[in-house]
Amino acid sequence: MRVAYPWKGVMAGLALSLLAVLGPAAEASGTRTFFQQAVEAFNHQNFESAYDFYRVVLEEDPSNLEARSGLLLCQINLGEPVARLEAALKTELVENPRDAIVLFSLGVLSDLKKDPAAAVPYYEAALTAAPEPAEIYLVLLNLKLKYYPDDPAIPRYLEGLDRISPNSYLNYAGQAMYYLSLAEREPAREGMVSKLNLAVRAAREAQARRPYSITPYYFLSSGALMAGDLEQTKGLLTQAIALAPLDSLLHMILASLYLQEENFEEAHQHFVIAKKSLTALDRLGGHDRSIETFLKITKIQNRVKPWVHHAAAFLILIFSVILHEYMHGWMAFKRGDHTAHALGRLSLNPLVHIDWFGSVLLPMVLLMSKSPFLIGWAKPVPVNPGNYKHPRWDDALVSLAGPGVNIVIGLIFAGALVAFGHYFKSQGYVSYGFSALGANTIVAGGHGRELLLTYGVNVCKYGFVINLLLAGLNLLPIPPLDGSHVFRALLPFRWLDKLFAWLSSFGLAIVAALAFSGILESLLLPVFVVLQVILIMVARIYGLG
């Protein structure tokens, strides 16, 4: 089964926030500059050495804003409180209100605190005070794309970058983040691919100019992820980790990809590394809380027994198809046909309804083969439409009774999911995979009983999905499915009766052909959309993953 990737739409923003830190002002030459050495030391969490190198760069060029931001981050990671740094800078600002370096530094600190309302005025003021403000254009572009992506000032920042440093790392990095932002919000697949190509091209140009910076790898991996290439995304992140082996954020993102593939062992290993590598800057961004949450989730997942989920799905399917057939017989009895009652089929005893192939063998084979879908059926309840009081409409009512009870059961399970969501939120639990249609949900945190709650919420999820899919499948107007009887009642043409009677002999073969060709999935798309929308709504209301 697949799960929804939680970092799509966030990963580009994570890359953007690092840009001002992980790239030196001077372009790379044949020798390693002091700034390059500062970046490499920072990547390896040798913050004392990075701090010294940044100081050397600033002694040579006091107006170097990238070195200034790197120095600030080193100070934070070495234990300097942000409040103290901010207070010292504000004191300097009183003495010199148009000091571009001080204004820029205050903007960086506000940006790190996720306070764009404070950061933007500082950056804008620095923009007017700096002689060649390429770096400021870049951080403003980054900030606006994260918080105000429709801001009309964004093109001005791009034009400023292109005017001041047209063939530089900064300009290409700005283009990469801009096109990634456009691609992420592009509704059409063709438009998204076109913008992704522009973003990747710009990121490659930035990477060629600074091969020692991990920021272009964030851009490239974001593009690969949006394109749906998980293997390439993991490869790019692994290359970035080779440059920055202790970068907590890289390990956290790579771990989340392994979570998507349900490779919980690899995910857990990378989350452990991410936790051990946390810096003060990571904690300021709240990454420590995210890592703790995912560590709890992977720990619970390692305790989950797959056979429990398989048994639950199997039993729910059996229960649902048996009740489906029982309701056909019950409605037929109410409309005047006692055939099912006379043959002992108007019973909730599963043994009288089980079809050993459709109810047992096929579902078990699908479960054992880890099929992404689960189907099955019970023995059809015999009815005689000639006994109905109003044969055409009674036949439609009898046919609707089966899917109708599946819809009711599905909605009951949906109500249970809402109750779980409310309980999780009120008791401080977190979950992973709740909103993913084809994934198991993992519950962690709270006040214990995580394993029991994990099993419980998945039972409800299976019941919800299986029953609504059964209803949707049976309502298709394909003989001998229930929908064909309803369709025939609505369109009372004799030739249609004859056609459906003839097609009933091949009905199961038709359904099988539609399933293997992929057409059945398209026909059931409205059901999948309804299921996904309901899960996402519940997840958003209660803050579930």
N, C-alpha and C positions, 0 to 999 in steps of 0.2 A: 504494500500500500504506500501511497505517496502522501506527503503532508505539505501544507502551505509553508513557504519560506518566509520567515518573519522579518527578514532584513530588506526585502525588496521595497524600494521607496525610502529606505533609511540609509542604505549603504553609501549612496552618493554623498549624502549629507555628512556622514562620518568622515569620508575622504576629504571633503571640503574644509572641515574644521581643522585639519592638520596642515593645510597647505602653507600657511604663513610660517610654520615651524620647520618644515622638513626640506627647505630648499635654500641654498645660499644665494646671495645677491649677485655674485660674479659667476659667469658661465664657466663650466669646467674647462680646464686647459690640460696640457700634457702632464702637469704635476698636480699633486694633491694640495689644494689651497687650504689655508687655515679654516675657512668656512666649511669646506668639504670634510675636514677632519672633525670639526665641531658636530656636523650632521651625523657622521659615522659614530662618534662617541655617544651622541644622544640616542641613536638607534640601538646601541648596545647597553643603554641605561648607565653609562659611565658619565653621570651628570657633572661631577667635579671637573673632569677633563673637558667636557663640552663647554662648561662655564668659562674655563680658562681660555679656550680657543675663541669663544665669542668675544671675550674681553680684548683679545689681541686684535680681532677684526675691527672692533669698535675704536680701538686706539688708532688704527690706520684710517678708518672712515667712520667718524662719529654719527654720520647721518644715515648709516645703514639700518633700515627699519627691520629687515628680516633678522639681522643679528640681534637687534634690540628685542624682538619678540622671542627669539630663541633664548636669550639671556633671562627673560622673565620666566619662561617655562622651566628653565634649569633651577632658578631660585625657588619656584613653587615645589618642584620635585625634591629639592634639597631641604624642604621643611619650612620655607619662609611663608608665613600666613598671607593669604591674598589681601586681607583687610589692611595689613601693615604696609604692603607694597602700594596699595591703592591710596592710603592716607599720605604716604611720602610723595607720590606723584601729584596728588591734589595740592600739596603744599608747594611743590615746584610750579604748578600751574598758576597759582596765585601770583607768584613772582614774575612769571612770563606766560601770559594767557595765549600767546600765539606760537608756543614751542611745539613744532610738529611732532617731535619725538615723544614728548610727554603726552600730547593728545592721542597719538597713535597707541602708546602703551596703555593708556586708560581705556581706549577702545578694545584692545586685546583682552584686558582683564574683564571688562563687561561682557565681551563675547564669550569668554570661558565660563562666566557665570550664567550664560544663556539669558542675557538681558539685552535683547536687540534694541529696545527703546532707548537704552543708555548708550549702547555701543555706536549706533548710527550717528548721533550728533558729534561724538568725539572723532569718529573717522571723517565725517564731512568737514569738520573744522580743521583737521590735520591735512585734508586734501587741499584746502586753500592756502595752507601755510608751507607745505613742502614744495621744493623747487621742481622735483621730478617724481611725482607720487605714484609710480607704477604699482608699488606694493600696496598702496592704499586703495587704488582702484580694484586690485585683486581681492582684498579682504572685504571691501564693500560689495563686490559682485558675489562673493561667497555668502555673505550675510543675507543679502537680499534674496538670493536664490533659495536659501533655507527657510526664511521666514516670510518673505514678501515676493514670491516668484512672478507676480504680475506687475511689479513696480515699474513705471515707465522710465525710471532712471537707469535700469539695467543696460540698455543699449549704449547709454552714455559712458558707462564704465568700460564696456567692451571697446568702444571707439577710443577711449583714453589709453587703454593698454596697447592697442594696435598703433596708435600715434606715437607714444613715447618709446616703446620697445617692440617693434613689429616682428622681429625674428627671435624673440627671447623665450626662455622657459616660462616666464610669467604670462606672456601673451598666450602661448599654447595651452598652459594650464587653465587659464581663464576660459578659452574656447572649449576645452574638454568639459569643464564643469557646466558651462552654459548649455551645450548640446545634450549632455546627459540629463539635465533638468528638463529640457524640451522633450526628449525621448520618453522620459518617465511619465509625462503628462499627455503624450500623444495618443489619442484613442484608436487611430488606424494603424494596423500592423505595418503597412508599407511606409507610412510616415515615420513610425518609430525606428524601423530599420535604417531609413535614410539618415536620420539624425544620429543614430548610434554609430554609423559609419564615419560621420564627421567627427564625433566625439573620440572614437578610437584613433582616427588619423591624427587628431591634435594631441592626444595622450602619447602616441608613439613619438611625435616630434618633441614633446616635453621630456620623455624618457631618454631620447637620444642626447639631449643637452645635459641631463643630470641623471646618469645611470645609477648613481648611488642613493637617490631619493626614493622612498617607498610610495610617495604620493601618486605618481603615475600608475603604479600597480593598483591602487584603489580605483582610479578611473577605469582602467582596463578591465578589472574584475567586475566592476559595476556594469560595464557594457556587456560583458560575457553573460552575466547573470540575467540582465534584462532580455538578452537574446535566447535565454533558456539553456545555455551550455554550462551545466554544473561542473563537468570535468575540467573545462578550460578555466572556469572561475577558481576551482580548487588549485589548479596548477599555478595560476598567477599569484594567488595568496601564498602558496608555498614558496614561490620565488621571492616574494616580499619578505617572508619570514627568514629566508636565508640572509637578507640584508639587515633585518631587525629581529633577531631570534627571540628577544624578550618582550616584543611589543604585545601587550595584553589584548589590545583591540583586534589585531590580526588573528590571534589565536581564538578569540571569542567569535569572530565572524566565520572562520573556517569551521569551528565546532558547530555553529548553527547550520552550516551546509551538511555536515555529517548527520545532524539531527533530522534534516529533511529526508535524507536517505535511510533513516532509521538505523544508522550505524552508531549505536549509542556508546559503544566502547571507545571508538575514536573520538566521538564528541566529548565524552567524559575526560579523556586524556588531555585534550586541548583546553577544556575549561579549567582543569587543574593547573596547567601551565599558565593560563591567563590569570588565575587567582594568585599564583605565586609571583607573577610579574607585575602586579598592580603597583602603580605609582600614585603619588599625591594628585597628579593631574587626572588620572583615570578615576580616582575617587571623587574628584570635583565634578566630573562628568556623569557620575552615577553608575559607572561600569561595574563597580564592586557589587552593587545590589543585583544587577542583571546576571552577573556570573554566579552569585550565590543561588539565585533562583534556578538557573539552568543546571547547576550542580545537583540541587535537590531533585530536579526532574530526572536527570540521568541516573541518579541513585535509585529512585523509585522504579524507573524503567527496568533496571537490572533485576529487580525483585518480581516483576510482572511475569506470570507464567502464560505463554501464548496459548496453551491448550484451554485455559479458562475462557479466553476471548473466543476461541473457536467453538467451544461447547456452547457458550452463550448465544453466538450467532446462529448455530445449528438449531438449538432449541427454540429460539425466537422464530426462525423460519418455519419449523414444523408447526408450532402453535398458530402462526399466522395463516398458513395455507389450510390447516384443518378448520379453523374458525371461518375462513373464507368459504369453504365448501359447506360447512354446517349452515351458514346463513343463506346459501342458495336453497338448501332443503327446507329450512324454516320458512322462508318467504314463499316457496312453492306450496307448502302446507297451508299457509294463511290464504293463499289465492285459490285453493280448492284441489291441489294435486297432492295425494297422500302416497305417492310412489316411494319416495325416499323413506318415509316413516314405515311403510310396509316391509321394506327391505332392510330395516335396521340401520339406515344411514343417518337418521335424524338423531344423532348422538354425539356427545363430546368425547367419546372413547376414541383415542387416536388410532387404535388398531384397526377400526373399521374404515378409516379414511386413508391410511398410509399407502402410498404407491412406493414399493420398495426401491424402484429406480429413481423416480423423481423426488421422493421425500427423503431418501436415505443415501443411496449410493452416489448420485450426482452431487449433492451438496458436500458430502464428505470428500469426494475427489477434488472438488473446487477448493475446499478449505486446505487440504493437504498440499495442493499445488500452489498455494498462496495466490489464488486468482484474485484480481481486483474487484470481482463482482461475485455475488452469490445468488443462485436461482434455484427454484424447486417447485414442485407442485404435489397436490394430493390427488387421489382418485376422484374424478368428477362425480358429483351427486346425480343420480338418474332422476330425470323429471319427464313428465308427459304433458306437453303444452295443451293437448286436447282436453285436459281436465280443468284448465284455467277458466275462471269466470269471464274474463275478457282476454282471449289468447294473445293478441298482439301486444297490448300494453302490460299485461301481467308478465309476459315473457321478458319484457324490458325491466320490470321491477325486480323480478327474480335475478336477472343478470346483474343489476346494479347492487343488489344486496351484498355480494361478495366483496367487490372493491369498496363499497361503502363502509363495511366493518373494518377493512384495512385502513381506511382514512381515519376512522374514529380511533383505532388503536394507535396509529401513528401520531395523532394529535395528543392522545393521553401521554405517550412517551415524550412528546415535545413539551408538554406541561411539566413533566418530571425534570426535563433538562433545564427549564426555567427555574424550577425550585432548587436544583443543584447550583445553578448560577448565583441565585440569591444567597444561598448558604455559603458558597465559596467566598463571595465578596464580603459577607458579614463576619466571617471567621478568619479572614486573612489568608485564604488558600490561593495558590497560583496554579494555572494549568497551561499545558502546551498541547496544541493540536485540536482544541475544542471546535474551532471554526472551520477546520479542514474536513471536507466531505468524506474523503477516502482514507482517513487516518484515525488511529487510536488516540485517545486523550490521556495525558498523564497529569495527575494531580499531586501537588507537593505543598509543603509549608503548613500553615494553620496550626491545628492542635492535635496532630497525629491522625491515625486511621487513613493515611494517604492511599495505601494499597487497596483497602476496601472501597474507598471513594472512587479510585481509578476504575475498579471493576464495575461499580454501580453506574457511573456516568457513561461508560462504554456500553453497558447493557441497554440503557435508555437510548443511546445514540443508534445502536443497531436496530432497536425496535422502531425508532422514528424513520430511519432510512429504508429499512427493508419493507415496512408496511406501505409507505408512500410509493415506493418503486413497484411493489406488487400491484397496488391500485392503478398506477399509471400504465403498467404493462397490460393489465387485463382490460383496461378501457380502450385500448387500441382497436379500431374497427376491422380486425383481421379474424376471420373465422378460424377456429371456434372460440376465440376469446370473447369475453363478455361484451366488449364494446361493439362487436358485430351485431349482437341481438338488439342493442339500443339503437344502433344506426339503422337497422332494418325496420324497427318500429317507427322511427322518425321519417323514413322514406319508404312508404308502403307500396313498392312496385313489385309486381309478381316476378319480373325477370331478375330482380335483385334477390328475391327469396331463392330462386333456382340457382343463381350464381353462387350465393353464400353456401347453399347446401352442397354444391359440387366442390367448392373450395375447402369446406370443412374436412374433407378427406386428406387434404395436404396441409392443413393449418399449421401443425407443429413443424413440418419441414420448412414452411414459409418463414415462420418465426426464427427457426434455427439459421436459415440462410440470411435473414436480415441481421441477426446477431453477429454472425461471422463476417459479414460484409461491412459492419460498422454503421449500417443504416438504422438499426434499432436504437443505437445510442443517440443518433440525431433525432429520431422520433420521440425519444424520452427526454430530450433536452429541456423542455419546459419544466418537467418534474425535477431534474437536477438543479435547475436555476432556483426553483422554489425552495428546495432543500438547503442549498447553499446560502440563499438570502436569509432564511430563518436562523441558521446556525451563526451567520455573521452578526445578525441583529442581536441575538442573545449574548454573543461574545462581547459585542461593543457595549451593551447596556451594563454588563457586569464586569467589564474590564478583564476578560479572559483571553488567553492566547490561542 
